[in-house]
Amino acid sequence: MANRIEFPQHGGPEVLRWVPYDVDQPMETEIIVRHHAIGLNYIDTYVRSGLYPVSQFPSGLGSEAAGEVVGVGSRVTRFKVGDRVVYCQSGLGAYSEYHHVDQSKAVILPEAISYQSAAASFLKGLTVYYLFHMTHKVQPGETLLFHAAAGGVGLIACQWAKALGAKLIGGVSSESKAQRAREAGAWATLNTSKEDIAKRVSELTAGQKVPVVYDSVGKATWQASLDCLQPRGLLVSFGNASGPVTGVDLAILNQKGSLFVTRPSLNGYLTTPEQLDQAGAALFDLIIAGKIEVSVPASQQFSLRDATQAHRALESRTTTGACLLIP
């Protein structure tokens, strides 16, 4: 018998429930992971609220965690009992003490990286990997705009951009968040709650604007993001923190300079174990080399059974960087 978080219907943080459950035997290609740390991600709030509907209730929640393999299916070849692993593309249910994960969705975690650092960085780091290396290949010396630069993904993006020799302009909502982004490696910041975003980007780039904007905010920054782009520039809309972008008039892309727009996701880019291993290795190498540091303050580490409180903190926009659930 173990415990996990479930929700019986879509709604606010109050729908989350702490319930006991039986840990079944693994299917042929599954591993059972005993969790040491669980990643808390904004996408989890989309699933809970119904922006991303689930197929049946009650439903588990979460898809990222790090821990130890305690069981393997009969056809598992990538792992053995006792291996340290991390994953971020499992079926819903990572908000649990144990979770069944297909072997194709996990990677070996190097001894040099803690379970906490892994769970705080894997989904976010792989997101930055595909954004910077696959959706648009960021070049040394290139200037880019990255919204929510003091968030979990954003702080890793600031560090990764610096490691690549790129100039990241970080969009933030307060001066304290601007300081966090600059400390992480942002070349410059702008306050999206006070400044004209497009005007500030134009000033920072001597009127040249940027070839790519990474926008996880969504509805509130959509128009401003388009106005920051050079002709034939790319807007990468990869999140909906302020609400989804709807009712898009494609003629606007023509009027603003024959622009490109994409709405990508991690699952659309990392689709094989080989791709996952490659992306994980790139992230781990930067962490071990000290070029990416992931630290989670005690105030943002919540007991797993307090997931309701954790979701309220996440949605209040008062957290910076990564948050964790600890079983």
Buried (B, 14 or more C-beta within 10 A) or exposed (E): EBBBBBBEEBEEBEBBBBEEBEBEEBEEBBBBBBBBBBBBBBBBBBBBBEEEEBEEEEBBBBBBBBBBBBBBBEEBEBBEEEBBBBBBBBEBBBBBBBBBBBBBBBBBBBEEBBBBBBBBBBBBBBBBBBBBBBBBEBEEEBBBBBBBBBBBBBBBBBBBBBBBEBBBBBBBBBEEBBBBBBEBBBBBBBBBEEBEBBEBBBEBBEEEBBBBBBBBBBBBBBEBBBBBBBEEBBBBBBBBBBEEBEEEEEEEBEEBBEBEBEBBEBEEBBEEBEBBBBBBBBBBEBBEEEBBEBEBEEEBBBEBBBBBEBBBBBBEBEBBBBBBBBB
